[in-house]
Amino acid sequence: MEWKLDDNRPIWMQLQEQLTRKILSGWYRAGEKLPSVRELAAEAGVNPNTMQRALAALDSEGLTVTNRTTGRSVTEDEAILEGMRASLAEGIIKQFYDSAAELGYTREHALELLKRREK
């Protein structure tokens, strides 16, 4: 998965969001050990301190767990993972409805568009 960074927002926040999506999509599985801070930073082309800040945010959200001897891994708590997955999906749905409203669609009409798309 490619890292996509822009200058419009803090880099660490973009890294946090992209790592969150990698975890929730299964790129990194529950219980899997993550690469080191330096490895991830080199892969993303950022300063290790910036990557560390992003990973610390994941720790505080409960998505990752840090162990002094084995490093950082994805949580095995499925409730946390599913809660975050549902929250992210709800945000995407809200964004869709908001964008449809900007085009003049009601929520009902936007939902009809989605249903037609499925067929």
C-alpha positions as CSV (number, residue, x, y, z in Angstrom):
1,M,0.0,0.0,0.0
2,E,1.4,3.3,-1.0
3,W,1.7,6.3,1.4
4,K,-0.1,9.4,0.2
5,L,0.9,12.6,2.0
6,D,0.2,16.2,1.3
7,D,1.2,19.5,2.8
8,N,-2.3,20.6,3.7
9,R,-2.5,18.8,7.0
10,P,-0.1,17.6,9.7
11,I,1.9,14.6,8.3
12,W,1.6,12.6,11.6
13,M,-2.2,12.8,11.3
14,Q,-2.2,11.5,7.7
15,L,0.1,8.7,8.8
16,Q,-2.2,7.8,11.7
17,E,-5.2,7.7,9.3
18,Q,-3.4,5.6,6.8
19,L,-2.2,3.2,9.4
20,T,-5.7,2.9,10.9
21,R,-7.1,2.0,7.4
22,K,-4.3,-0.5,6.9
23,I,-5.2,-2.1,10.3
24,L,-9.0,-2.0,9.8
25,S,-8.7,-3.4,6.2
26,G,-6.7,-6.3,7.3
27,W,-3.4,-5.2,5.7
28,Y,-2.0,-5.7,9.3
29,R,-4.0,-8.4,11.0
30,A,-5.1,-8.6,14.7
31,G,-2.1,-9.6,16.8
32,E,0.4,-9.0,14.0
33,K,3.7,-7.3,14.9
34,L,4.2,-4.0,13.1
35,P,7.4,-3.1,11.4
36,S,9.7,-0.9,13.6
37,V,9.2,2.9,13.7
38,R,12.3,3.3,11.6
39,E,11.2,0.8,9.0
40,L,7.8,2.4,8.7
41,A,9.3,5.9,8.6
42,A,11.7,4.9,5.8
43,E,8.9,3.2,3.9
44,A,6.7,6.4,4.1
45,G,9.7,8.8,3.6
46,V,9.2,10.7,6.8
47,N,11.2,11.4,10.0
48,P,11.0,8.6,12.6
49,N,9.8,11.1,15.2
50,T,6.8,11.9,13.0
51,M,6.0,8.2,12.6
52,Q,6.4,7.7,16.3
53,R,3.8,10.4,17.0
54,A,1.4,8.7,14.6
55,L,2.0,5.3,16.2
56,A,1.6,6.8,19.7
57,A,-1.8,8.1,18.6
58,L,-2.8,4.5,17.5
59,D,-1.6,3.2,20.9
60,S,-3.9,5.8,22.7
61,E,-6.9,4.7,20.5
62,G,-6.2,1.1,21.5
63,L,-5.5,-0.1,17.9
64,T,-2.0,-1.0,18.7
65,V,-0.3,-2.4,21.8
66,T,3.4,-1.7,22.7
67,N,5.5,-4.3,24.5
68,R,9.0,-3.2,25.5
69,T,10.5,-6.6,24.5
70,T,8.6,-7.5,21.4
71,G,7.7,-4.2,19.9
72,R,4.3,-2.9,18.7
73,S,1.5,-5.0,17.4
74,V,-2.1,-4.7,16.3
75,T,-4.6,-5.2,19.1
76,E,-6.3,-8.6,19.3
77,D,-9.4,-7.0,20.8
78,E,-12.0,-7.6,18.1
79,A,-14.5,-5.2,19.8
80,I,-12.1,-2.3,19.4
81,L,-11.4,-3.2,15.8
82,E,-15.0,-3.7,14.8
83,G,-16.0,-0.4,16.7
84,M,-13.3,1.5,14.8
85,R,-14.3,-0.1,11.5
86,A,-18.0,0.8,12.1
87,S,-17.1,4.3,13.0
88,L,-15.0,4.8,9.9
89,A,-17.8,3.3,7.7
90,E,-20.3,5.7,9.3
91,G,-18.1,8.6,8.5
92,I,-17.9,7.5,4.8
93,I,-21.7,7.2,4.7
94,K,-22.2,10.6,6.2
95,Q,-19.7,12.1,3.7
96,F,-21.7,10.5,0.9
97,Y,-25.0,11.9,2.2
98,D,-23.5,15.3,2.7
99,S,-22.1,15.3,-0.9
100,A,-25.4,14.1,-2.3
101,A,-27.2,16.9,-0.4
102,E,-24.8,19.5,-2.0
103,L,-26.0,18.2,-5.3
104,G,-29.7,18.7,-4.3
105,Y,-30.6,15.1,-3.4
106,T,-32.6,14.2,-0.3
107,R,-31.3,11.4,1.9
108,E,-34.1,9.1,0.4
109,H,-33.1,9.9,-3.1
110,A,-29.4,9.3,-2.3
111,L,-30.3,6.0,-0.8
112,E,-32.2,5.1,-4.0
113,L,-29.1,5.9,-6.0
114,L,-27.1,3.5,-3.8
115,K,-29.7,0.8,-4.2
116,R,-29.7,1.2,-8.0
117,R,-25.9,1.0,-8.0
118,E,-26.0,-2.4,-6.3
119,K,-28.1,-3.9,-9.1
